[in-house]
Amino acid sequence: MLKTRVIPTLLWKRPGLVKGIGFDSWRRVGTVLPAIKVYNMRDVDELILVDINAYSEGVEPDYEEIAEFTQESFVPMTVGGGVTDVDHFKKLLRVGADKVALNSVIYDKPELISEAANNFGKQCVVASIDYIKTSDGNYQCCSHSGSQIKDRHPVEWAKELESRGAGEILLTSVDKDGTMEGYDYDITKQVTEALKIPVIASGGAGNYEHMAKVVTDSGAAAVAAASIFHFTEQTPLKAKEHMATQGIPVRLIK
């Protein structure tokens, strides 16, 4: 049985890391390299690093800095932000990224998912979906760090991205982001039940039980989190130990 992964998320707003609530990422929480070195010692399964300004600024990923980050990471790293064509994707893999996350660009160029999967294998293609709950109770995807609403429902969009070759979905509730009040269990379950590929739940983790619940009740294959690790004493290792007590298979280093 596949192990459930615990994945810290690093939001990179050059020169450092930031965190906020509802994608309003204003609070500085350190820099990238020290965070990676800390997580190397904390039994994490993977890391997600997202350059949250690159795409809106129209710049490519900073390959030189990312190479420094990946060299320091002892676990697989997913990198996102600023990728607009398959050449950018290739360059990130060359500097050490294990997977590449695609978000805003794929609304205009969904074929980039297929191109990347065909060239490098679907296992390194992470389709990132951010979404909100609208005032009328419906759900819509959004792009550009949550600032642009798209006429797409997260479940239908996830199904299309899977059909185009995505190997994994990173599913983030903008409304839940940074609140530490729990994941969006309902939409996560709808997405996992509609797909065959793994879904990483993101947005809202505030305690270990939130993580266990989104796995057992909603079918998530992995849990991503940031605020819980930045602003509380809770750790990835303790999260996995708690999930193990709930019968969830996790990787524990003896």
Secondary structure, DSSP 8 states (H G I E B T S, - for coil): ---BEEEEEEEEETTEEEEEETTEEEEE---HHHHHHHHHTTT-S-EEEEETTHHHHT----HHHHHHHHHH-SS-EEEESS--SHHHHHHHHHTT-SEEEE-THHHH-THHHHHHHHHH-GGGEEEEEEEEE-TTS-EEEEETTTTEE-S--HHHHHHHHHHHT-SEEEEEETTTTTT-S---HHHHHHHHHH-SS-EEEES---SHHHHHHHHHTT--SEEEESHHHHHSS--HHHHHHHHHHTT--B----
